[in-house]
């Protein structure tokens, strides 16, 4: 994969972001006008040279220096590229490998979305004020403690402790586990890069696994003065730091009240058919639109241990998302 292909594969993640409604002005210099100005300047120099030979003649006065004409510019608005155009650019660069690469990038989120639609439990990672999720969380998503979601027990929306022996994690807290999730697509081009060994790091240069799984996540490396995890990376979906995000466990009703996507709208790129059909077929998407959550036969089974759509109850005595 070339550098440009790697960057074009960022387009699906870039399309998550909300497009700005502002059109900034872009200035283009009219080259023909510039050429005429240069010719005029040359002519002025020639006239100035000729005039020096006649300074001694009576009645001859040097004319005032010709005022240089103001540069002429044309201004046109910058119009953001349409979503469909960006998709076509990415498809053209990756050709027959586009579908496979996008599917590999969003397979976990696709499975997470389908499971959420079936069992009514939506798990997302986002900044609290966002109306959309930066990442949909599924079985293979990693917690800050270093263990996967399927190794945790979902008790309530704020009580998801880790089941791994001797792990002190009391609440699943998503952490990126692939370089693509923090926008570092180029790492896979390196021949020595091992994707299984990649870990999200703190500014202290130690990974999340070197930090405590609870409270402010202080570093446990001897001699390190870091008292809280501060990411040295940004979210690929919104360009904000890890510590600005939270992991949310929500029912469909909670998302409906909050104005967030649910049901078929929760599928990755539900609003961009040209990209959505690369991840899920149109027939499957239409079937999801017609059916409600849980209680319907489906080839997508709910992961074991997840509560039913009405069994997730908030814990009124605890502080959420700590």
MIDO-836730 format. One record per residue (C-alpha): residue number from 1; residue in three letters; x, y, z. Coordinates in steps of 0.05 Angstrom, whole numbers. Example, Ala and Ser with C-alpha at 12.3 -4.5 7.8 and 13.67 -1.06 7.14 Angstrom:
@n->1 res->ALA px->246 py->-90 pz->156 $
@n->2 res->SER px->273 py->-21 pz->143 $
END
This chain:
@n->1 res->UNK px->0 py->0 pz->0 $
@n->2 res->UNK px->29 py->67 pz->-20 $
@n->3 res->UNK px->29 py->129 pz->24 $
@n->4 res->UNK px->-27 py->161 pz->-18 $
@n->5 res->UNK px->-68 py->98 pz->-15 $
@n->6 res->UNK px->-60 py->96 pz->61 $
@n->7 res->UNK px->-83 py->168 pz->66 $
@n->8 res->UNK px->-142 py->155 pz->21 $
@n->9 res->UNK px->-164 py->99 pz->66 $
@n->10 res->UNK px->-171 py->153 pz->120 $
@n->11 res->UNK px->-229 py->181 pz->80 $
@n->12 res->UNK px->-281 py->135 pz->111 $
@n->13 res->UNK px->-259 py->157 pz->180 $
@n->14 res->UNK px->-258 py->230 pz->158 $
@n->15 res->UNK px->-329 py->223 pz->133 $
@n->16 res->UNK px->-351 py->209 pz->205 $
@n->17 res->UNK px->-338 py->281 pz->222 $
@n->18 res->UNK px->-392 py->333 pz->214 $
@n->19 res->UNK px->-380 py->376 pz->152 $
@n->20 res->UNK px->-372 py->449 pz->165 $
@n->21 res->UNK px->-426 py->494 pz->136 $
@n->22 res->UNK px->-376 py->550 pz->123 $
@n->23 res->UNK px->-346 py->562 pz->54 $
@n->24 res->UNK px->-279 py->596 pz->59 $
@n->25 res->UNK px->-256 py->642 pz->3 $
@n->26 res->UNK px->-200 py->618 pz->-41 $
@n->27 res->UNK px->-158 py->668 pz->-81 $
@n->28 res->UNK px->-131 py->652 pz->-150 $
@n->29 res->UNK px->-84 py->698 pz->-187 $
@n->30 res->UNK px->-104 py->712 pz->-259 $
@n->31 res->UNK px->-39 py->694 pz->-296 $
@n->32 res->UNK px->-56 py->732 pz->-359 $
@n->33 res->UNK px->-64 py->796 pz->-319 $
@n->34 res->UNK px->2 py->783 pz->-284 $
@n->35 res->UNK px->38 py->774 pz->-351 $
@n->36 res->UNK px->10 py->840 pz->-376 $
@n->37 res->UNK px->34 py->874 pz->-312 $
@n->38 res->UNK px->104 py->847 pz->-321 $
@n->39 res->UNK px->105 py->872 pz->-394 $
@n->40 res->UNK px->83 py->941 pz->-369 $
@n->41 res->UNK px->138 py->942 pz->-317 $
@n->42 res->UNK px->190 py->926 pz->-371 $
@n->43 res->UNK px->162 py->982 pz->-414 $
@n->44 res->UNK px->167 py->1031 pz->-356 $
@n->45 res->UNK px->241 py->1012 pz->-347 $
@n->46 res->UNK px->255 py->1025 pz->-421 $
@n->47 res->UNK px->220 py->1093 pz->-418 $
@n->48 res->UNK px->259 py->1111 pz->-355 $
@n->49 res->UNK px->325 py->1094 pz->-390 $
@n->50 res->UNK px->307 py->1136 pz->-452 $
@n->51 res->UNK px->286 py->1195 pz->-409 $
@n->52 res->UNK px->355 py->1201 pz->-377 $
@n->53 res->UNK px->385 py->1218 pz->-446 $
@n->54 res->UNK px->339 py->1279 pz->-452 $
@n->55 res->UNK px->346 py->1310 pz->-384 $
@n->56 res->UNK px->389 py->1367 pz->-411 $
@n->57 res->UNK px->337 py->1389 pz->-463 $
@n->58 res->UNK px->298 py->1452 pz->-444 $
@n->59 res->UNK px->226 py->1444 pz->-429 $
@n->60 res->UNK px->234 py->1371 pz->-417 $
@n->61 res->UNK px->210 py->1348 pz->-351 $
@n->62 res->UNK px->213 py->1279 pz->-322 $
@n->63 res->UNK px->144 py->1252 pz->-317 $
@n->64 res->UNK px->118 py->1227 pz->-251 $
@n->65 res->UNK px->132 py->1155 pz->-239 $
@n->66 res->UNK px->76 py->1114 pz->-266 $
@n->67 res->UNK px->35 py->1084 pz->-211 $
@n->68 res->UNK px->40 py->1009 pz->-212 $
@n->69 res->UNK px->-26 py->979 pz->-227 $
@n->70 res->UNK px->-60 py->942 pz->-170 $
@n->71 res->UNK px->-57 py->866 pz->-178 $
@n->72 res->UNK px->-121 py->837 pz->-203 $
@n->73 res->UNK px->-147 py->775 pz->-167 $
@n->74 res->UNK px->-207 py->731 pz->-176 $
@n->75 res->UNK px->-242 py->704 pz->-115 $
@n->76 res->UNK px->-282 py->641 pz->-115 $
@n->77 res->UNK px->-311 py->602 pz->-56 $
@n->78 res->UNK px->-283 py->536 pz->-33 $
@n->79 res->UNK px->-339 py->486 pz->-35 $
@n->80 res->UNK px->-327 py->422 pz->7 $
@n->81 res->UNK px->-325 py->360 pz->-36 $
@n->82 res->UNK px->-388 py->318 pz->-35 $
@n->83 res->UNK px->-385 py->253 pz->4 $
@n->84 res->UNK px->-397 py->212 pz->-59 $
@n->85 res->UNK px->-337 py->246 pz->-92 $
@n->86 res->UNK px->-291 py->227 pz->-34 $
@n->87 res->UNK px->-314 py->155 pz->-37 $
@n->88 res->UNK px->-301 py->152 pz->-112 $
@n->89 res->UNK px->-231 py->180 pz->-102 $
@n->90 res->UNK px->-216 py->126 pz->-50 $
@n->91 res->UNK px->-245 py->71 pz->-95 $
@n->92 res->UNK px->-203 py->95 pz->-154 $
@n->93 res->UNK px->-139 py->93 pz->-113 $
@n->94 res->UNK px->-150 py->25 pz->-82 $
@n->95 res->UNK px->-188 py->-6 pz->-141 $
@n->96 res->UNK px->-207 py->-79 pz->-129 $
@n->97 res->UNK px->-176 py->-77 pz->-59 $
@n->98 res->UNK px->-221 py->-21 pz->-34 $
@n->99 res->UNK px->-279 py->-65 pz->-9 $
@n->100 res->UNK px->-232 py->-114 pz->26 $
@n->101 res->UNK px->-194 py->-58 pz->61 $
@n->102 res->UNK px->-256 py->-20 pz->84 $
@n->103 res->UNK px->-287 py->-85 pz->109 $
@n->104 res->UNK px->-225 py->-102 pz->148 $
@n->105 res->UNK px->-224 py->-32 pz->178 $
@n->106 res->UNK px->-297 py->-32 pz->199 $
@n->107 res->UNK px->-312 py->-106 pz->211 $
@n->108 res->UNK px->-311 py->-98 pz->287 $
@n->109 res->UNK px->-357 py->-38 pz->284 $
@n->110 res->UNK px->-404 py->-73 pz->236 $
@n->111 res->UNK px->-410 py->-133 pz->282 $
@n->112 res->UNK px->-420 py->-87 pz->342 $
@n->113 res->UNK px->-476 py->-49 pz->306 $
@n->114 res->UNK px->-512 py->-113 pz->286 $
@n->115 res->UNK px->-507 py->-141 pz->356 $
@n->116 res->UNK px->-533 py->-75 pz->385 $
@n->117 res->UNK px->-593 py->-75 pz->338 $
@n->118 res->UNK px->-609 py->-147 pz->357 $
@n->119 res->UNK px->-603 py->-143 pz->433 $
@n->120 res->UNK px->-619 py->-70 pz->445 $
@n->121 res->UNK px->-554 py->-54 pz->481 $
@n->122 res->UNK px->-513 py->0 pz->448 $
@n->123 res->UNK px->-440 py->9 pz->469 $
@n->124 res->UNK px->-405 py->70 pz->441 $
@n->125 res->UNK px->-342 py->111 pz->452 $
@n->126 res->UNK px->-349 py->186 pz->444 $
@n->127 res->UNK px->-342 py->255 pz->475 $
@n->128 res->UNK px->-401 py->264 pz->522 $
@n->129 res->UNK px->-433 py->321 pz->482 $
@n->130 res->UNK px->-430 py->286 pz->415 $
@n->131 res->UNK px->-493 py->260 pz->382 $
@n->132 res->UNK px->-454 py->207 pz->346 $
@n->133 res->UNK px->-405 py->153 pz->368 $
@n->134 res->UNK px->-332 py->157 pz->347 $
@n->135 res->UNK px->-328 py->81 pz->352 $
@n->136 res->UNK px->-380 py->26 pz->362 $
@n->137 res->UNK px->-355 py->-22 pz->415 $
@n->138 res->UNK px->-360 py->-98 pz->406 $
@n->139 res->UNK px->-333 py->-163 pz->433 $
@n->140 res->UNK px->-263 py->-152 pz->404 $
@n->141 res->UNK px->-256 py->-81 pz->430 $
@n->142 res->UNK px->-201 py->-72 pz->482 $
@n->143 res->UNK px->-207 py->-42 pz->551 $
@n->144 res->UNK px->-155 py->3 pz->583 $
@n->145 res->UNK px->-137 py->-56 pz->628 $
@n->146 res->UNK px->-114 py->-94 pz->567 $
@n->147 res->UNK px->-171 py->-144 pz->564 $
@n->148 res->UNK px->-227 py->-149 pz->513 $
@n->149 res->UNK px->-300 py->-132 pz->523 $
@n->150 res->UNK px->-320 py->-205 pz->521 $
@n->151 res->UNK px->-275 py->-215 pz->582 $
@n->152 res->UNK px->-318 py->-166 pz->622 $
@n->153 res->UNK px->-385 py->-176 pz->655 $
@n->154 res->UNK px->-439 py->-124 pz->640 $
@n->155 res->UNK px->-478 py->-113 pz->704 $
@n->156 res->UNK px->-505 py->-43 pz->693 $
@n->157 res->UNK px->-490 py->17 pz->650 $
@n->158 res->UNK px->-435 py->38 pz->699 $
@n->159 res->UNK px->-413 py->-29 pz->726 $
@n->160 res->UNK px->-375 py->-72 pz->676 $
@n->161 res->UNK px->-318 py->-105 pz->715 $
@n->162 res->UNK px->-264 py->-149 pz->684 $
@n->163 res->UNK px->-270 py->-224 pz->696 $
@n->164 res->UNK px->-196 py->-238 pz->686 $
@n->165 res->UNK px->-163 py->-263 pz->749 $
@n->166 res->UNK px->-124 py->-211 pz->789 $
@n->167 res->UNK px->-147 py->-154 pz->743 $
@n->168 res->UNK px->-173 py->-95 pz->785 $
@n->169 res->UNK px->-212 py->-63 pz->728 $
@n->170 res->UNK px->-282 py->-44 pz->753 $
@n->171 res->UNK px->-308 py->-11 pz->690 $
@n->172 res->UNK px->-295 py->-25 pz->616 $
@n->173 res->UNK px->-261 py->35 pz->586 $
@n->174 res->UNK px->-246 py->31 pz->512 $
@n->175 res->UNK px->-176 py->43 pz->487 $
@n->176 res->UNK px->-154 py->40 pz->413 $
@n->177 res->UNK px->-119 py->-25 pz->396 $
@n->178 res->UNK px->-102 py->-13 pz->323 $
@n->179 res->UNK px->-60 py->43 pz->293 $
@n->180 res->UNK px->-116 py->59 pz->244 $
@n->181 res->UNK px->-160 py->79 pz->302 $
@n->182 res->UNK px->-113 py->137 pz->318 $
@n->183 res->UNK px->-99 py->155 pz->245 $
@n->184 res->UNK px->-31 py->122 pz->241 $
@n->185 res->UNK px->-45 py->84 pz->176 $
@n->186 res->UNK px->27 py->88 pz->152 $
@n->187 res->UNK px->54 py->42 pz->206 $
@n->188 res->UNK px->31 py->-21 pz->170 $
@n->189 res->UNK px->76 py->-2 pz->111 $
@n->190 res->UNK px->137 py->-15 pz->154 $
@n->191 res->UNK px->165 py->-85 pz->143 $
@n->192 res->UNK px->185 py->-90 pz->217 $
@n->193 res->UNK px->117 py->-68 pz->243 $
@n->194 res->UNK px->80 py->-119 pz->286 $
@n->195 res->UNK px->6 py->-100 pz->292 $
@n->196 res->UNK px->-4 py->-148 pz->351 $
@n->197 res->UNK px->50 py->-112 pz->391 $
@n->198 res->UNK px->21 py->-42 pz->379 $
@n->199 res->UNK px->-5 py->-7 pz->441 $
@n->200 res->UNK px->-35 py->62 pz->453 $
@n->201 res->UNK px->15 py->104 pz->491 $
@n->202 res->UNK px->15 py->160 pz->542 $
@n->203 res->UNK px->56 py->223 pz->536 $
@n->204 res->UNK px->104 py->192 pz->585 $
@n->205 res->UNK px->120 py->142 pz->529 $
@n->206 res->UNK px->93 py->82 pz->566 $
@n->207 res->UNK px->33 py->43 pz->541 $
@n->208 res->UNK px->-36 py->39 pz->573 $
@n->209 res->UNK px->-18 py->-30 pz->599 $
@n->210 res->UNK px->38 py->3 pz->640 $
@n->211 res->UNK px->-14 py->46 pz->675 $
@n->212 res->UNK px->-63 py->28 pz->730 $
@n->213 res->UNK px->-131 py->6 pz->706 $
@n->214 res->UNK px->-169 py->48 pz->757 $
@n->215 res->UNK px->-180 py->120 pz->777 $
@n->216 res->UNK px->-134 py->169 pz->740 $
@n->217 res->UNK px->-91 py->113 pz->711 $
@n->218 res->UNK px->-22 py->132 pz->741 $
@n->219 res->UNK px->39 py->101 pz->709 $
@n->220 res->UNK px->67 py->39 pz->744 $
@n->221 res->UNK px->136 py->41 pz->712 $
@n->222 res->UNK px->190 py->51 pz->765 $
@n->223 res->UNK px->218 py->121 pz->764 $
@n->224 res->UNK px->162 py->150 pz->721 $
@n->225 res->UNK px->129 py->211 pz->752 $
@n->226 res->UNK px->66 py->206 pz->708 $
@n->227 res->UNK px->5 py->208 pz->753 $
@n->228 res->UNK px->-49 py->202 pz->699 $
@n->229 res->UNK px->-55 py->175 pz->629 $
@n->230 res->UNK px->-51 py->230 pz->576 $
@n->231 res->UNK px->-55 py->204 pz->506 $
@n->232 res->UNK px->0 py->220 pz->456 $
@n->233 res->UNK px->-51 py->207 pz->400 $
@n->234 res->UNK px->-117 py->234 pz->375 $
@n->235 res->UNK px->-182 py->199 pz->358 $
@n->236 res->UNK px->-183 py->185 pz->283 $
@n->237 res->UNK px->-257 py->203 pz->280 $
@n->238 res->UNK px->-258 py->271 pz->316 $
@n->239 res->UNK px->-185 py->293 pz->329 $
@n->240 res->UNK px->-195 py->297 pz->404 $
@n->241 res->UNK px->-154 py->263 pz->457 $
@n->242 res->UNK px->-171 py->196 pz->490 $
@n->243 res->UNK px->-183 py->228 pz->558 $
@n->244 res->UNK px->-238 py->272 pz->528 $
@n->245 res->UNK px->-278 py->210 pz->510 $
@n->246 res->UNK px->-322 py->163 pz->551 $
@n->247 res->UNK px->-350 py->93 pz->540 $
@n->248 res->UNK px->-426 py->91 pz->543 $
@n->249 res->UNK px->-472 py->31 pz->553 $
@n->250 res->UNK px->-542 py->51 pz->531 $
@n->251 res->UNK px->-610 py->21 pz->514 $
@n->252 res->UNK px->-645 py->39 pz->449 $
@n->253 res->UNK px->-694 py->82 pz->488 $
@n->254 res->UNK px->-637 py->121 pz->519 $
@n->255 res->UNK px->-607 py->135 pz->451 $
@n->256 res->UNK px->-675 py->154 pz->423 $
@n->257 res->UNK px->-686 py->205 pz->479 $
@n->258 res->UNK px->-616 py->232 pz->468 $
@n->259 res->UNK px->-626 py->241 pz->393 $
@n->260 res->UNK px->-572 py->191 pz->375 $
@n->261 res->UNK px->-573 py->139 pz->320 $
@n->262 res->UNK px->-606 py->72 pz->336 $
@n->263 res->UNK px->-635 py->14 pz->297 $
@n->264 res->UNK px->-614 py->11 pz->224 $
@n->265 res->UNK px->-586 py->82 pz->230 $
@n->266 res->UNK px->-532 py->55 pz->276 $
@n->267 res->UNK px->-498 py->15 pz->220 $
@n->268 res->UNK px->-432 py->47 pz->199 $
@n->269 res->UNK px->-444 py->100 pz->145 $
@n->270 res->UNK px->-519 py->90 pz->144 $
@n->271 res->UNK px->-525 py->160 pz->115 $
@n->272 res->UNK px->-476 py->146 pz->58 $
@n->273 res->UNK px->-504 py->90 pz->14 $
@n->274 res->UNK px->-443 py->88 pz->-32 $
@n->275 res->UNK px->-399 py->71 pz->28 $
@n->276 res->UNK px->-449 py->33 pz->69 $
@n->277 res->UNK px->-461 py->-20 pz->15 $
@n->278 res->UNK px->-386 py->-36 pz->18 $
@n->279 res->UNK px->-396 py->-57 pz->91 $
@n->280 res->UNK px->-466 py->-86 pz->89 $
@n->281 res->UNK px->-510 py->-106 pz->30 $
@n->282 res->UNK px->-570 py->-63 pz->12 $
@n->283 res->UNK px->-617 py->-123 pz->23 $
@n->284 res->UNK px->-590 py->-134 pz->93 $
@n->285 res->UNK px->-596 py->-60 pz->109 $
@n->286 res->UNK px->-668 py->-57 pz->85 $
@n->287 res->UNK px->-684 py->-118 pz->128 $
@n->288 res->UNK px->-655 py->-82 pz->189 $
@n->289 res->UNK px->-698 py->-22 pz->175 $
@n->290 res->UNK px->-761 py->-64 pz->176 $
@n->291 res->UNK px->-747 py->-103 pz->240 $
@n->292 res->UNK px->-743 py->-80 pz->312 $
@n->293 res->UNK px->-690 py->-98 pz->364 $
@n->294 res->UNK px->-687 py->-168 pz->392 $
@n->295 res->UNK px->-740 py->-221 pz->389 $
@n->296 res->UNK px->-730 py->-233 pz->314 $
@n->297 res->UNK px->-693 py->-291 pz->282 $
@n->298 res->UNK px->-626 py->-269 pz->255 $
@n->299 res->UNK px->-560 py->-298 pz->233 $
@n->300 res->UNK px->-525 py->-248 pz->278 $
@n->301 res->UNK px->-526 py->-276 pz->348 $
@n->302 res->UNK px->-518 py->-235 pz->411 $
@n->303 res->UNK px->-452 py->-246 pz->446 $
@n->304 res->UNK px->-457 py->-289 pz->509 $
@n->305 res->UNK px->-463 py->-253 pz->575 $
@n->306 res->UNK px->-496 py->-191 pz->547 $
@n->307 res->UNK px->-561 py->-170 pz->582 $
@n->308 res->UNK px->-626 py->-167 pz->544 $
@n->309 res->UNK px->-654 py->-101 pz->518 $
@n->310 res->UNK px->-692 py->-87 pz->583 $
@n->311 res->UNK px->-645 py->-117 pz->635 $
@n->312 res->UNK px->-594 py->-61 pz->633 $
@n->313 res->UNK px->-609 py->-18 pz->694 $
@n->314 res->UNK px->-571 py->44 pz->716 $
@n->315 res->UNK px->-539 py->44 pz->784 $
@n->316 res->UNK px->-563 py->106 pz->821 $
@n->317 res->UNK px->-510 py->102 pz->875 $
@n->318 res->UNK px->-447 py->104 pz->833 $
@n->319 res->UNK px->-409 py->156 pz->795 $
@n->320 res->UNK px->-416 py->141 pz->720 $
@n->321 res->UNK px->-357 py->128 pz->673 $
@n->322 res->UNK px->-300 py->127 pz->724 $
END
